[in-house]
């Protein structure tokens, strides 16, 4: 199946491997696998290989599943291009999974209704209350509310459209409706051709810091008044 994907140079999703001829597919079936999806790990001259996600049960892979695989494949490509060792790749994956800061990856559609989320780490769920299944396929606008500063959002779109890294702070909302101050760091993810394929967003709950700053400001005003 990997050779087939490399020949096509595009994602392939097979719901039933029995419909896929060839020795590779037979080997997958011999392992008890039923469904499989794969994407090319890109490289400037020649692809590094293929990233496969397979299931022991019949499964119809969605566009979001394929987009997630492509995002991971692009990250892997960048890591390999930079000559990272297998141990460094393992540490990278572990760092993303265990990071205290929320990490999410979206596609590049900045027009309404906004970019779609293709990946979130466990910290995103802890910070927002939204599970991965609730977030993936949705848009980061799910975190916005009445007190989210539209000027910050305008600057976000402007920076990303221009290919710049975005830094900003604004009020966002958890699933239960509670407010929190969100510190954003968003940057483009590039493929081997230098084209932006996704955005990587790192979020940090800075509510305690903002409240401390507000209390300090209030005390100063009270003292001076």
ZATI-720650 format. One line per field, with one value per residue (C-alpha): residue number from 1; residue in three letters; x, y, z. Coordinates in pm, 1 decimal. Example, Ala and Ser with C-alpha at 12.3 -4.5 7.8 and 13.67 -1.06 7.14 Angstrom:
BEGIN
seba	(1_2)
dodren	(Ala_Ser)
px	(1230.0_1367.0)
py	(-450.0_-106.0)
pz	(780.0_714.0)
//
This chain:
BEGIN
seba	(1_2_3_4_5_6_7_8_9_10_11_12_13_14_15_16_17_18_19_20_21_22_23_24_25_26_27_28_29_30_31_32_33_34_35_36_37_38_39_40_41_42_43_44_45_46_47_48_49_50_51_52_53_54_55_56_57_58_59_60_61_62_63_64_65_66_67_68_69_70_71_72_73_74_75_76_77_78_79_80_81_82_83_84_85_86_87_88_89_90_91_92_93_94_95_96_97_98_99_100_101_102_103_104_105_106_107_108_109_110_111_112_113_114_115_116_117_118_119_120_121_122_123_124_125_126_127_128_129_130_131_132_133_134_135_136_137_138_139_140_141_142_143_144_145_146_147_148_149_150_151_152_153_154_155_156_157_158_159_160_161_162_163_164_165_166_167_168_169_170_171_172_173_174_175_176_177_178_179_180_181_182_183_184_185_186_187_188_189_190_191_192_193_194_195_196_197_198_199_200_201_202_203_204_205_206_207_208_209_210_211_212_213_214_215_216_217_218_219_220_221_222_223_224_225)
dodren	(Unk_Unk_Unk_Unk_Unk_Unk_Unk_Unk_Unk_Unk_Unk_Unk_Unk_Unk_Unk_Unk_Unk_Unk_Unk_Unk_Unk_Unk_Unk_Unk_Unk_Unk_Unk_Unk_Unk_Unk_Unk_Unk_Unk_Unk_Unk_Unk_Unk_Unk_Unk_Unk_Unk_Unk_Unk_Unk_Unk_Unk_Unk_Unk_Unk_Unk_Unk_Unk_Unk_Unk_Unk_Unk_Unk_Unk_Unk_Unk_Unk_Unk_Unk_Unk_Unk_Unk_Unk_Unk_Unk_Unk_Unk_Unk_Unk_Unk_Unk_Unk_Unk_Unk_Unk_Unk_Unk_Unk_Unk_Unk_Unk_Unk_Unk_Unk_Unk_Unk_Unk_Unk_Unk_Unk_Unk_Unk_Unk_Unk_Unk_Unk_Unk_Unk_Unk_Unk_Unk_Unk_Unk_Unk_Unk_Unk_Unk_Unk_Unk_Unk_Unk_Unk_Unk_Unk_Unk_Unk_Unk_Unk_Unk_Unk_Unk_Unk_Unk_Unk_Unk_Unk_Unk_Unk_Unk_Unk_Unk_Unk_Unk_Unk_Unk_Unk_Unk_Unk_Unk_Unk_Unk_Unk_Unk_Unk_Unk_Unk_Unk_Unk_Unk_Unk_Unk_Unk_Unk_Unk_Unk_Unk_Unk_Unk_Unk_Unk_Unk_Unk_Unk_Unk_Unk_Unk_Unk_Unk_Unk_Unk_Unk_Unk_Unk_Unk_Unk_Unk_Unk_Unk_Unk_Unk_Unk_Unk_Unk_Unk_Unk_Unk_Unk_Unk_Unk_Unk_Unk_Unk_Unk_Unk_Unk_Unk_Unk_Unk_Unk_Unk_Unk_Unk_Unk_Unk_Unk_Unk_Unk_Unk_Unk_Unk_Unk_Unk_Unk_Unk_Unk_Unk_Unk_Unk_Unk_Unk_Unk)
px	(0.0_291.0_419.3_70.1_48.5_396.3_298.0_-18.2_159.0_-163.7_-353.1_-528.7_-798.8_-914.4_-1218.5_-1179.5_-827.7_-975.4_-1051.9_-683.7_-468.7_-97.5_147.4_159.2_-218.1_-208.8_55.4_-167.0_-464.8_-253.3_-196.9_-572.9_-600.4_-920.0_-899.9_-602.1_-523.3_-188.8_-18.0_320.6_589.2_703.5_1055.8_1193.7_1365.6_1197.6_945.4_1086.8_815.7_454.4_270.6_1.7_-286.4_-459.8_-750.6_-844.3_-1208.0_-1381.4_-1353.4_-1433.7_-1160.0_-1290.4_-1129.5_-1029.1_-847.2_-653.3_-577.3_-442.5_-215.4_-92.1_-15.9_185.0_359.5_464.1_599.6_789.9_928.6_1057.4_1212.5_1387.6_1508.3_1677.0_1858.1_1686.1_1749.7_1479.1_1525.8_1466.4_1147.8_1025.9_1101.9_919.9_604.9_625.1_676.1_366.8_154.9_276.4_308.7_146.1_53.6_-236.4_-126.1_-355.2_-307.6_-550.2_-576.5_-514.2_-869.4_-883.1_-1221.9_-1549.2_-1621.9_-1246.9_-974.3_-1066.2_-888.2_-713.6_-521.6_-527.1_-314.4_-446.3_-359.1_-614.1_-888.1_-767.5_-764.0_-1088.8_-1304.2_-1349.9_-1248.2_-1043.1_-1351.0_-1543.2_-1259.4_-1140.4_-1340.3_-1449.9_-1285.9_-1093.1_-1380.9_-1557.6_-1350.6_-1463.3_-1736.8_-1878.6_-1559.7_-1312.9_-1132.0_-1209.3_-901.8_-677.7_-855.7_-814.4_-439.4_-425.4_-573.7_-352.7_-31.8_-114.9_-223.0_114.6_301.5_405.7_407.6_124.2_149.3_-151.9_-369.8_-747.0_-1039.5_-1167.0_-1433.0_-1427.1_-1692.8_-1878.5_-1889.6_-1628.3_-1385.4_-1009.1_-727.1_-555.9_-200.4_-156.7_147.7_52.6_292.1_272.5_378.4_553.7_589.9_903.4_800.7_783.4_404.5_196.2_-11.1_-125.4_-102.4_45.2_-111.8_25.7_-209.3_-144.3_-394.4_-263.2_-568.1_-376.4_-117.7_-380.5_-575.7_-257.4_-185.7_-542.5_-517.5_-184.7_-334.1_-636.1_-413.5_-203.2_-512.4_-652.7_-322.7_-286.3_-652.8)
py	(0.0_233.0_190.2_262.9_586.6_691.7_634.8_842.8_1110.3_1182.0_1053.0_719.0_584.5_224.0_116.6_-251.3_-380.6_-682.1_-440.3_-346.9_-588.7_-643.0_-811.4_-516.9_-521.5_-898.9_-853.5_-600.6_-835.2_-1118.7_-904.9_-879.5_-519.9_-420.7_-47.2_176.9_536.1_675.4_996.2_1075.1_1212.7_1492.9_1589.4_1833.9_1574.1_1245.1_1155.4_1010.1_745.8_695.4_747.4_482.3_461.9_124.1_-28.2_-383.0_-287.6_-158.6_219.9_497.7_756.2_1114.1_1421.8_1525.0_1193.0_1246.7_1610.5_1500.1_1243.4_1509.0_1747.4_1482.6_1383.4_1745.4_1775.1_1448.3_1574.6_1893.7_1696.1_1454.2_1740.0_1887.3_1556.1_1473.6_1126.1_871.1_942.9_1313.6_1233.5_1017.2_1295.7_1545.8_1332.8_1282.1_1654.3_1743.8_1483.6_1576.7_1952.8_2169.5_2425.7_2359.6_2268.1_2252.8_2231.6_2376.4_2399.1_2733.6_2850.8_3195.9_3286.1_3234.3_3006.6_2988.0_2722.6_2368.2_2198.8_1875.4_1798.7_1887.7_1755.5_1653.4_1995.0_2154.8_1944.6_2027.8_2399.5_2431.6_2136.2_2028.0_1672.8_1597.9_1457.8_1778.3_2002.8_1824.0_1942.0_2247.6_2592.4_2782.2_3030.2_2782.9_2944.9_3299.6_3492.0_3836.1_3971.6_3829.5_4132.0_4159.3_4379.9_4094.1_3859.3_4108.4_4125.6_3744.9_3709.4_3988.8_3830.6_3479.9_3601.7_3772.1_3457.5_3609.4_3447.4_3579.2_3661.8_3788.8_3778.5_3782.9_3650.0_3308.0_3073.6_2714.8_2459.7_2539.0_2909.3_3034.4_3299.2_3267.1_3482.7_3306.7_3379.4_3276.6_3184.2_3078.2_3005.0_2856.8_2499.6_2478.7_2183.0_2093.4_2336.3_2629.0_2646.3_2689.7_2376.9_2423.4_2650.2_2540.7_2718.4_2709.0_2841.7_2922.2_3006.6_3338.9_3420.1_3432.0_3668.3_3901.6_3910.3_3994.5_4277.5_4409.3_4402.4_4585.8_4848.1_4888.7_4933.9_5195.1_5386.3_5368.8_5487.5_5773.2_5868.8)
pz	(0.0_71.3_-285.3_-417.6_-215.6_-329.6_-693.6_-656.7_-445.3_-260.0_48.8_23.5_257.8_223.1_423.4_323.9_256.3_73.9_-210.2_-234.0_-440.4_-391.4_-157.5_85.5_134.5_182.1_452.2_629.6_604.4_742.9_1050.8_1098.4_978.9_799.7_718.0_647.8_554.0_447.7_340.0_191.2_422.8_189.4_89.6_-167.4_-387.7_-301.1_-27.3_290.9_290.6_391.6_721.0_774.5_1023.4_1027.7_1217.5_1317.1_1265.5_953.6_961.3_719.4_747.7_739.9_584.9_936.9_988.8_666.4_753.9_1090.6_923.7_681.1_968.4_1149.5_823.6_765.0_1118.2_1073.0_743.3_902.7_1186.6_949.6_728.0_1032.0_1089.3_1413.1_1543.9_1618.8_1987.3_1929.5_1734.5_2021.4_2267.4_2043.3_2036.2_2412.3_2469.6_2265.5_2446.4_2795.2_2746.9_3012.1_2748.0_2514.0_2161.3_1860.2_1484.4_1229.9_854.8_682.3_606.3_765.2_612.0_799.1_977.6_1031.5_1027.3_1125.6_1413.3_1310.9_1633.3_2003.0_2288.7_2634.0_2780.0_2547.1_2706.9_3057.6_2978.5_2781.5_2888.3_2524.2_2437.3_2127.5_1951.5_2025.9_1906.7_1592.1_1292.9_1486.3_1477.7_1747.5_1738.3_1967.5_2245.3_2167.2_2348.5_2422.8_2585.0_2333.0_2190.6_1815.6_1763.2_1873.9_1633.7_1347.3_1419.5_1436.1_1087.1_954.4_1090.5_969.6_626.1_594.8_706.3_1039.0_1380.7_1598.7_1968.8_2160.4_2469.9_2496.3_2697.2_2588.2_2722.8_2845.3_2759.6_3083.9_2991.2_3238.8_3121.2_3114.9_2980.6_2692.7_2582.5_2216.5_2008.9_1654.0_1371.1_1020.8_942.1_605.2_371.7_177.9_-99.3_142.0_134.3_449.8_512.1_873.0_1175.8_1507.0_1806.8_2160.2_2427.5_2792.4_3063.8_3200.2_3415.5_3745.3_3601.4_3452.9_3779.3_3970.4_3725.1_3764.7_4144.7_4133.0_3900.8_4130.6_4436.3_4260.0_4152.6_4506.8_4654.0_4407.7_4432.2)
//
